């Protein structure tokens, strides 16, 4: 979703501010950092507190059931409304941030990161 938003905003996804340059979409990794705590980390903590199905296998990896539960939580967070100037879905916020980043780069405007309100 982040990669699609960056491309739509006209940004080159192989140029990075934070991650080392590689043949990977490193700008996507940079922008993911802005949303990781609010979406993924909170989803994991919520899933851990909410259910007993978050387990690891003998190798210390999440079980299929645990992965499924975490993915469900992440998808719920992505679909729910969040306050960002007004109530919006996360995919809309991601797209707005991609355009804000493009404006910061192309028009030398100040970039303001998305800060989640808990």
ZIZI-V245628 format. One record per residue. N is the residue number from 0. OMEGA is omega in whole degrees, -180 to 180 (* if undefined). Layout:
[[N/OMEGA] [N/OMEGA]]
This chain:
[[0/179] [1/179] [2/180] [3/180] [4/179] [5/179] [6/179] [7/179] [8/176] [9/-179] [10/175] [11/-174] [12/-179] [13/178] [14/-171] [15/172] [16/-173] [17/-174] [18/-179] [19/-179] [20/-175] [21/176] [22/179] [23/179] [24/-171] [25/177] [26/176] [27/180] [28/177] [29/-176] [30/176] [31/-178] [32/-179] [33/-175] [34/-172] [35/-176] [36/-176] [37/-175] [38/-171] [39/-177] [40/179] [41/178] [42/180] [43/180] [44/179] [45/180] [46/179] [47/-179] [48/-172] [49/-173] [50/178] [51/-176] [52/177] [53/-177] [54/176] [55/179] [56/-177] [57/178] [58/-180] [59/179] [60/178] [61/175] [62/178] [63/180] [64/179] [65/178] [66/180] [67/-180] [68/179] [69/177] [70/177] [71/180] [72/179] [73/180] [74/177] [75/179] [76/179] [77/-177] [78/-176] [79/-179] [80/179] [81/179] [82/175] [83/-172] [84/170] [85/-179] [86/-179] [87/171] [88/-177] [89/-180] [90/176] [91/178] [92/179] [93/179] [94/177] [95/178] [96/177] [97/178] [98/177] [99/177] [100/178] [101/178] [102/178] [103/-179] [104/-173] [105/-175] [106/178] [107/177] [108/179] [109/178] [110/178] [111/-179] [112/172] [113/177] [114/-177] [115/173] [116/-178] [117/*]]
